[in-house]
Amino acid sequence: MTPEQLAHGFTDFHRQCIRRILTVGADQYSNGEEQKFEKMRLHELVTWAREEAQDLGVYAAMLDIRLARLEAVTRRLPQL
């Protein structure tokens, strides 16, 4: 993969992030003219951020489980 291809992959990822902000994120986190986090009290923001960090941990564990399963399958395949 060239640096240009990697940059293109990042651009695609970035576009998907923007799409999520404007769709699911708007439904969950927007109050119209502002984002809910902008008006949260500090303790609410900390609680919310901790929950998001915990979600990231769960997603990482799920991804690791799936990757381990994929790795086990690919070990049985002929070398490419």
C-alpha positions as CSV (number, residue, x, y, z in Angstrom):
1,M,0.0,0.0,0.0
2,T,1.4,3.4,-1.0
3,P,1.1,6.4,1.2
4,E,-1.5,7.8,-1.2
5,Q,-3.6,4.6,-0.9
6,L,-3.4,4.8,2.9
7,A,-4.4,8.5,2.7
8,H,-7.3,7.6,0.5
9,G,-8.4,4.9,3.0
10,F,-8.2,7.5,5.8
11,T,-10.3,9.9,3.7
12,D,-13.0,7.2,3.2
13,F,-13.0,6.5,7.0
14,H,-13.3,10.2,7.7
15,R,-16.3,10.5,5.3
16,Q,-18.0,7.7,7.2
17,C,-17.3,9.5,10.5
18,I,-18.9,12.6,9.1
19,R,-21.9,10.6,7.8
20,R,-22.4,9.2,11.3
21,I,-22.2,12.6,12.9
22,L,-24.9,13.9,10.5
23,T,-27.2,10.8,10.9
24,V,-27.1,8.6,14.0
25,G,-25.1,11.2,15.9
26,A,-27.5,14.0,15.1
27,D,-30.4,11.8,16.4
28,Q,-28.5,10.9,19.6
29,Y,-26.4,13.9,20.5
30,S,-27.8,17.0,18.9
31,N,-30.2,19.6,20.4
32,G,-30.5,21.3,17.1
33,E,-28.1,24.2,17.3
34,E,-25.8,22.6,19.8
35,Q,-24.5,19.3,20.8
36,K,-25.7,17.8,24.1
37,F,-22.1,17.6,25.4
38,E,-21.8,21.4,25.1
39,K,-24.3,22.0,27.9
40,M,-23.5,19.0,30.1
41,R,-22.4,19.7,33.6
42,L,-18.9,18.7,34.2
43,H,-19.8,15.6,36.2
44,E,-22.3,14.5,33.5
45,L,-19.6,15.0,30.8
46,V,-17.1,12.9,32.8
47,T,-19.7,10.1,33.3
48,W,-20.6,10.2,29.6
49,A,-17.0,10.1,28.5
50,R,-16.3,7.2,30.8
51,E,-19.2,5.3,29.3
52,E,-17.9,6.0,25.8
53,A,-14.5,4.8,26.8
54,Q,-16.0,1.6,28.2
55,D,-17.9,1.1,24.9
56,L,-14.6,1.5,23.0
57,G,-13.2,-1.3,25.2
58,V,-16.1,-3.6,24.5
59,Y,-15.8,-2.9,20.8
60,A,-12.1,-3.7,20.9
61,A,-12.8,-7.0,22.7
62,M,-15.4,-7.9,20.2
63,L,-13.1,-7.1,17.3
64,D,-10.3,-9.1,18.9
65,I,-12.6,-12.1,19.3
66,R,-13.6,-11.9,15.6
67,L,-10.0,-11.4,14.5
68,A,-8.9,-14.4,16.6
69,R,-11.5,-16.5,14.8
70,L,-10.5,-15.2,11.5
71,E,-6.8,-15.9,12.3
72,A,-7.6,-19.5,13.2
73,V,-9.4,-20.0,9.8
74,T,-6.6,-18.3,7.8
75,R,-4.0,-20.6,9.5
76,R,-5.7,-23.5,7.9
77,L,-5.6,-22.0,4.4
78,P,-2.8,-22.7,2.0
79,Q,-0.2,-19.9,2.0
80,L,-1.0,-17.2,-0.5
